[in-house]
Amino acid sequence: MALNKMVLFDRIYREGLYEDFVDFAIFMRLTKGYSFFNSALILLQRPGALYVESEDIWEKHYERHVLPNATPIVVMQPFGPINFLYDFADTYGEIIPRYMRDSFALPQADPIIGEMLPKLIQAVNQLGIYYGEKDFGKRQGGKVEYLESVMKIKVYEDKKEREVSTHYAITVNKNSEDGQKATTILHEIGHVLCGHLTVDKVNQRLKVPDRSKEGLSEEQEEFEAEKVCELVCKTMGIAYDNRNYLQNHQINGNESYFSVRLVVEAADKFMKMMEK
């Protein structure tokens, strides 16, 4: 089984499993703490898996036993090589508790951002990206730029304030509602983390891929940035409908190809910064 991230996530896209993967990965990340990478491994090895645990957990916590002919699901183990998991369907014994059967659901969406916006802004700064607001026309939510001149911003490390240099700046329409500001931030951070801008070599806090030779179209870049925004919103329970936006960036009526791997890694990186 190939464990290369690019191959893994590209297969998810080619086999039309992206939406299933997003729902399953969010569920596994929120309830079990599994990474998006391991969630992808589980999904591709066992489409339709309901609830996976190690043989030891099934026996000790649920009094269930793995069937003799069950095929293990291989995942990567932190600080180790691999681990073997088994789906509920691979076990026999006590009936699985109802809360477990009914737990495959995404977090309840809340369209009101409230105190979440300051945390988003702080996470942007902690990545070494300047954040500002200004008057834009009603149709423009914001923009992200690679500035020729270096800017200095303040970040915190070990509860100590320090100054870092950056070329990246996200500017949001100050007249927008908090919800619009939040999704604009997430969209623009998607552009940065997916490598759509010139690589900022002075920013020591943020490593982004150099994709200058890939010849990405505007539609591809917009799709990737919007998918990052969508994935973070779904995981955090932010109500967001981007169907019209994505339709406007299709090519000949079809969804643009996008790198699932980079979208997932970008969303995961930003959410980890939020959690800090």
C-alpha positions in Angstrom: 0.0 0.0 0.0 1.5 3.3 -1.0 1.8 5.8 1.8 3.0 8.7 -0.3 0.7 11.7 0.5 0.5 13.0 -3.0 -0.5 9.6 -4.4 -3.0 9.0 -1.6 -4.9 12.3 -1.9 -4.7 12.3 -5.7 -6.5 8.9 -5.6 -9.2 10.4 -3.4 -9.8 13.1 -6.0 -9.7 10.8 -9.1 -12.1 8.2 -7.5 -14.6 11.0 -6.7 -14.3 10.4 -2.9 -13.5 13.9 -1.8 -16.8 14.8 -0.2 -17.0 11.4 1.5 -13.4 11.9 2.7 -14.2 15.4 4.1 -17.1 14.2 6.2 -15.3 11.1 7.4 -12.0 12.9 8.2 -13.8 15.6 10.2 -15.7 12.9 12.2 -12.5 11.0 12.9 -10.5 14.1 13.7 -13.1 15.4 16.1 -14.0 12.2 17.8 -10.8 10.1 17.7 -8.1 12.7 17.1 -6.9 10.9 13.9 -5.1 13.0 11.4 -6.5 13.8 7.9 -3.8 11.6 6.5 -4.8 8.5 8.5 -8.4 9.2 7.8 -7.6 9.1 4.1 -5.8 5.7 4.6 -8.9 4.4 6.4 -11.3 5.6 3.8 -9.4 4.2 0.9 -8.8 0.8 2.5 -12.3 0.4 3.9 -14.9 2.6 2.1 -18.0 2.9 4.3 -16.1 2.2 7.6 -18.3 3.2 10.6 -16.1 3.2 13.6 -12.5 1.9 13.8 -10.4 0.9 16.8 -7.4 -1.3 17.6 -8.0 -4.9 18.6 -6.9 -4.1 22.1 -9.5 -1.2 22.4 -12.3 -3.4 21.0 -11.6 -6.1 23.6 -10.9 -4.0 26.7 -13.5 -1.2 26.2 -16.3 -2.9 24.3 -16.0 -6.6 25.0 -15.9 -7.3 21.3 -13.4 -9.5 19.4 -11.9 -9.3 15.9 -13.1 -11.9 13.5 -10.5 -14.5 12.6 -10.6 -13.6 8.9 -10.7 -9.8 9.3 -8.4 -7.7 7.2 -6.7 -5.0 9.3 -6.7 -1.3 8.3 -3.2 0.0 8.3 -2.5 3.5 9.6 0.6 5.5 10.6 1.4 5.6 14.3 2.8 8.7 16.0 6.4 8.1 17.0 6.2 4.6 15.5 5.9 2.7 12.2 2.3 1.5 11.7 -0.8 0.4 13.6 -3.6 -2.0 12.8 -7.3 -0.9 13.2 -10.5 -2.8 12.6 -14.0 -1.5 11.7 -17.0 -2.4 13.8 -18.1 -4.8 11.0 -14.8 -6.7 11.6 -15.8 -7.6 15.2 -18.3 -9.6 17.1 -19.6 -9.6 20.7 -21.5 -6.9 22.7 -23.7 -4.6 20.6 -22.0 -1.3 20.0 -23.4 1.5 22.3 -26.1 3.7 20.7 -24.1 6.9 21.1 -21.4 5.4 18.9 -23.9 4.3 16.2 -25.4 7.8 16.1 -22.2 9.7 16.4 -21.3 10.0 12.7 -22.4 13.6 12.2 -20.7 16.8 11.5 -20.6 19.5 14.1 -23.7 21.7 14.3 -23.1 24.7 12.1 -23.3 28.1 13.7 -23.6 31.0 11.3 -22.7 33.6 14.0 -18.9 33.8 14.4 -18.7 36.0 17.5 -15.5 35.6 19.4 -14.0 33.3 16.7 -12.9 36.2 14.5 -10.2 37.5 16.9 -8.8 34.0 17.1 -8.6 33.7 13.3 -6.8 37.0 13.1 -4.4 35.9 15.9 -3.7 32.7 14.1 -2.9 34.6 10.9 -0.4 36.8 12.8 1.1 33.8 14.5 1.9 32.3 11.0 3.9 35.4 10.3 1.3 37.1 8.1 0.2 40.7 8.4 -3.6 41.3 8.9 -5.3 44.6 8.2 -8.7 46.1 7.3 -9.6 48.9 4.9 -12.5 50.4 2.9 -13.2 48.2 -0.2 -16.1 48.4 -2.5 -19.1 46.2 -1.5 -18.2 43.5 -4.0 -14.7 42.9 -2.7 -14.2 41.0 0.6 -10.5 41.3 0.7 -7.2 40.4 -0.9 -3.8 38.7 -0.1 -0.5 40.1 -1.4 3.2 39.5 -1.6 4.6 42.9 -0.7 7.9 44.0 -2.1 8.8 45.8 1.1 9.3 43.7 4.2 6.8 44.3 7.1 7.3 43.7 10.8 4.6 42.1 12.9 4.4 40.9 16.5 4.0 37.3 17.4 4.1 35.3 20.7 6.4 32.4 21.5 6.4 30.9 25.0 4.3 33.8 26.1 6.9 36.2 25.0 6.4 38.9 22.3 8.8 39.1 19.5 9.0 40.7 16.1 9.1 38.8 12.8 9.5 39.9 9.2 7.1 39.0 6.4 6.2 39.8 2.8 2.6 38.4 3.1 -0.3 40.6 3.9 -4.1 39.9 4.1 -6.4 42.9 3.9 -10.1 42.5 4.6 -13.0 44.9 3.9 -13.6 46.6 7.2 -17.3 47.1 6.3 -18.0 43.4 6.1 -19.9 41.4 8.7 -17.8 39.2 11.0 -18.9 36.0 9.2 -17.8 37.5 5.8 -14.5 38.6 7.4 -13.9 35.1 8.8 -14.5 33.3 5.5 -12.4 35.9 3.6 -9.5 35.3 6.0 -9.8 31.6 5.5 -9.9 31.9 1.7 -6.9 34.2 1.5 -4.9 32.1 3.9 -5.7 29.2 1.5 -3.9 31.1 -1.2 -0.8 31.5 1.0 -0.6 28.0 2.3 -1.3 26.3 -1.0 1.7 28.2 -2.6 -0.1 30.5 -4.9 2.1 33.5 -4.1 5.8 34.1 -4.4 7.6 32.2 -1.7 8.4 34.4 1.3 12.0 33.6 2.1 12.3 36.0 5.0 9.3 34.5 6.9 10.9 31.8 9.1 7.6 30.8 10.6 5.9 29.6 7.5 7.0 27.1 4.9 4.9 27.0 1.8 5.4 25.0 -1.4 7.0 26.7 -4.4 4.5 26.1 -7.3 5.7 28.8 -9.6 6.5 26.3 -12.3 3.2 24.5 -12.2 1.4 27.0 -14.4 -1.8 27.1 -12.2 -4.8 28.8 -13.7 -6.8 31.4 -11.8 -9.6 28.9 -11.6 -7.4 26.3 -10.0 -6.0 28.7 -7.5 -9.5 29.9 -6.5 -10.8 26.4 -6.2 -7.9 25.4 -3.9 -8.2 28.5 -1.7 -12.0 28.0 -1.4 -11.6 24.3 -0.6 -9.3 25.2 2.3 -11.9 27.7 3.5 -14.6 25.1 3.2 -12.7 22.4 5.0 -11.8 24.6 7.9 -15.4 25.9 8.1 -16.9 22.4 8.2 -14.4 21.3 10.8 -15.1 24.3 13.1 -18.8 24.3 12.6 -19.0 27.6 10.7 -22.1 27.8 8.4 -20.9 28.6 4.9 -22.3 28.1 1.4 -19.8 28.5 -1.4 -21.6 26.7 -4.2 -22.2 29.8 -6.3 -18.6 31.0 -5.9 -17.2 27.6 -7.0 -19.6 27.5 -10.0 -18.2 30.8 -11.2 -14.7 29.4 -11.3 -15.4 26.2 -13.2 -13.7 25.5 -16.5 -16.1 24.7 -19.3 -18.8 23.8 -16.7 -16.5 21.4 -14.8 -14.8 21.6 -11.5 -11.2 22.6 -11.7 -8.6 20.1 -10.7 -7.1 20.9 -7.3 -4.5 19.3 -5.1 -6.4 17.6 -2.3 -3.1 17.0 -0.5 -2.2 20.7 -0.4 -5.7 21.7 0.6 -5.8 19.2 3.4 -2.3 20.1 4.6 -3.1 23.8 4.5 -6.4 23.4 6.4 -4.7 21.2 9.0 -1.8 23.6 9.5 -4.2 26.6 10.1 -6.4 24.6 12.5 -3.4 23.5 14.5 -2.4 27.1 14.8 -5.9 27.9 15.9 -5.8 25.2 18.6 -2.6 26.6 20.0 
